[in-house]
Amino acid sequence: MTMDREQLADFLRRRRESLQPEDVGLPRGPRRRTGGLRREEVAVLAAMSTDYYTRLEQQRGPRPSEQMLASIARGLRLTLEERDHLLLLAGHTPPSRAAGGQHVSPGLMRILDRLADTPAQVMTALGETLVQTPPARALFGDETRFEGSMASVGYRWFVDPASRGVYPEEDHPVHARAFTADIRAVAAAQGPGSRAASLVAELLDASPEFAELWAAHEVGAGHSRQKRLQHPEVGVMHLECQVLHDPVQGHTLLILTAAPGSESAERLQLLSVIGAQELAG
């Protein structure tokens, strides 16, 4: 398919100009004279350089990848129809609309915008993180950078020991059982030949621990909402995980909170500061 640079640039500009800073969780600021978002603001929301985004609006530069376009679609809070239109203008074929896609709905993004000081992230059924708030990145690291099977938090748990560091060591066995149960539930729902089934096959080959837990055929051992998480700078926190489901896309929004006035709440507030500093850096 051929890229339509003129229409792509026009669509991006019009969508950018139709959004206000408060629509995407950004401060308006006292010196804003024009309506809509600035190009540099869209670039921040889409996790790319201002120069790269600017060249798209100026009909310059190479054809953006599907991954880049997905980031722009999330940044501009596009609907599925608008996301597909964006891909077509860039010369890509839109993916199927089956649940479990990578596009986060505008409604879920608006909720995430209001959680800027809270660890929160949107994940697929297979545990692939699509977008995170700054405190979530400070706590878990940038989980959106992974590709392939490594994008699944359950897969990383069994093949990458470093991924377990966010949980106290004495809690590792219960989390291993929970991740196995989560993967089993998705594999049962999606059936043979699915991505979940392929992930199971890879883990059975790569991890004796997973193979042993899988052989036990335990169900219903999912993650508890009460969690202990740790960070090298703030220590251990006792947190509660609230879950919001998007039934259309099959996504889950995870929100971590602490009891008001508790030591964990103070540590969570410090984590928010660390996340803001990392984002500014």
N, C-alpha and C positions, 0 to 999 in steps of 0.2 A: 504493500500500500504506500501511496505517496503522501508525504507530509505537506499540509496546507499551512505554510508559515503565516500568511496574512490572516487567515481566519483563526488560527491558534493564538496569535498575538492579540487579536481583537477580543476573543473570548476571555483570555486571561485578564486583559485590562478592564473589561466591563465587569467581570466578577470581582476583581480587586476593588473597583470603585463603588461597588454595591454594598460592600461591607464596611462597618464602622469598628473602631478599636474595641469597643465594649462587646461587640458581637463575638470576638475571638479571645476575650479575656485580657486585652491589653489596655493600659491606661491611655486616656485621650491626650493628656498633656495640655498646658495652657497656651501653647503657641501654634496649635494646629489651625491652619487657615482653609484648607481644602477638605472636602468630604472624601470618604473612602479610606482605604489603607494605603500606606506608602509601600513602595517596592521593597525597601529594606525590611519592613515588617512582615510581608509575605515570605521573604527569604528566610527570616528567623523561624516563622511558623512551619515552613517546609524543610527546615534543616539543610539549607544550601546557601551558597554565597550570593550576595546581592548582585554581583556582576553576572553570574550565571542566569539568574532569574530575569535580570534586566535585558539580557541579550535575547531571551525568548520573546519578550514584549516588543523588542525592536527588530524582530524577524531575522536575527543573526544566530550564529553558533550551530553546532551539530544537532541532530535529532535527539531529543531527550529519551532516556530509557523508560521502560514501563515502571521501574522502581522510582525514578525521579518524578514521573507523572503522578504516581500514587501518593508521594509525599506532598506534591502541590495540591492534589485533590483534597487531602486531609487539611492542609493549611488553609485553603479557600473554602472549606466546609461544603464541598460539593455533594449533591445527591448522587445516587447511583447512576441516574440518567445523565447527569452532567459529567460524572467521571467517565462514563462510556464515550460521551461526545468528545471529551478532551483527548482520550486515547485515539479515537478515529482521526481527529484533526492532526495528531502527531504521527499518523501512519501506522498505528498499532491496532490489532484486533482485540476488542474488549473480551475479558474472560467471561465464563458462564456465570449466571446469577445464582448458582447454588450456594446454600448457606456455608459459611466458613471461608468466604473470600477475604481479601486483605483490606477492602475499603471499609472505613469506620463511618457509621452514619453521622450526619450533621448533629442530630439530637444528642448522641452519645458524646460527640466532641464538645458540644455546648456545656454538658455537665462537667466534662473534664476541665474546661476552661475555668470553671468556678472552684476548682480544687487545686489551685496552683500552689498552695501551702501545705498540701497533704500528699502523702505517698499514694498514688493511684495510677493504674495502667489498664489498658484495654488488651485483651488476649483472645486468641482463637480457642476452639475446643481442644486443640492439640498443645496448648500452652505456649503459643508463639506470641510474643509481645509486639503489638503494632504501634503503640504510642504510650509515652510515660510522662508524668509530671516531673519537674525538677527534683523534688524530694524522693520520688521513686527511683530516679536515676542515681541519686546520691546513695540510696540504700542498696539497690540491686545491681548498679552499674547500668550501662547502656545496653539493654537487652534487645534493642531493635537492630543491632549491628550484625546479628548472627544470620546465617543463610542455611538452606537445606535442612537436614535433620537437626543440626545444632541449634536451629531457631526454637526448637521445642524445649521448654524448661525441664520436662520430664526426661528427655533424652540426655540433656547435659548433666542431669543429676547422676546418671549412671556411668557416663563416660568421661566427665571432667570433674575431678575432685575439688577444684577451686570453686565450682558453682555452689558447693555446700557451705561455704564460709559464712553466709548470711544467717545461718541457723546454728545455735549452740550444738556442740558435738553430741551431747547426750540425747538430743531430739532427732538425730539422723535416722535411727531405725523406723520411727513412726512416719517420718516423711517419705522414706523409701517405700513403705507399704502404701502410703497415700498416692504417691505418683504412679505406682504400678496399677492401683485400682482405677485411677483417673484414665490412664492409657487403655486399660481393659474396657472401660465403659464406652470410650469413643470408638475403639476397634469393633466392639459388638454392635454399636449403632450404625457404623459405616460399612461394616461387612468385609468379606474377602476382596482383595484387589484394591482396597482404599489406601490412602496415604497412611492412615493409622495402622493398617495391617502391615504395610512396608516398614513402618517405624518399629513395630513389634519384632519383625524378623531381624532387623538390624540389631536391636538391643539383645535379642536372644543369642546372637552371634558374638556381640561385643562385651557383654557383661554377665559373668556368672552369678552375680548378686541378683540382677534382674531375672535371670533364668530361674533361679531358685524361688523367688517371690512369685513369678508368673505360674510356676508349676503348682503352687499352693491354691491357685484359683480363688483367691479371696476377693469378694465384692463388698461394696458398701464401706470400705475403709478410707473414704475420702478425707480431705484436709479438714481439720477443725477450724472453726472461726476464731478460736482463741490461739494466738501464736506468740512465740518468743522469737524475736529477731535481734540481730546484733550488728553493730557498725563499729569499725575501729576507733572512731573519734567520739562517739556518744555512748557506747556500751550496749548492754542488753535492754530491750524494750518489750514490755508485755502489751500486745496490741490485739485489736479485734478486727477481723476482716469482714467487711460488708461486701455483698455481691449483687450486682445488677446485670440482668441478662437482656440481650437484644435478640429476640426470637427470629427476626428476619435474617440477620447475618450470622446468627449463632455465636456472637461475641459475648464476652463477659467483662464487665468493668469491676475491678477489684479496688477497694478503698480501705486503707489501713488507718485506724483511729486509736486513741488512747483515752482512758478515763480522765475527765477534767480534773485538774489539780494534782494529778499523780506525778511521780517522778518520771514515768514513761512519757507523759504528756510534755514535760519540760524537755526531755531528750528528743522528742519528736519535733518540737519547735526549733531546737538547735539544728536538727537534720534539715529542716526547711531552709534555714539560713545557709547551711553548707550547699544545698541544692541551688539556691539563688546565686551564690558566689561562683559555683561551677558554671552555671548558665551564662553569667556575665563574663566569665573568663573565656 
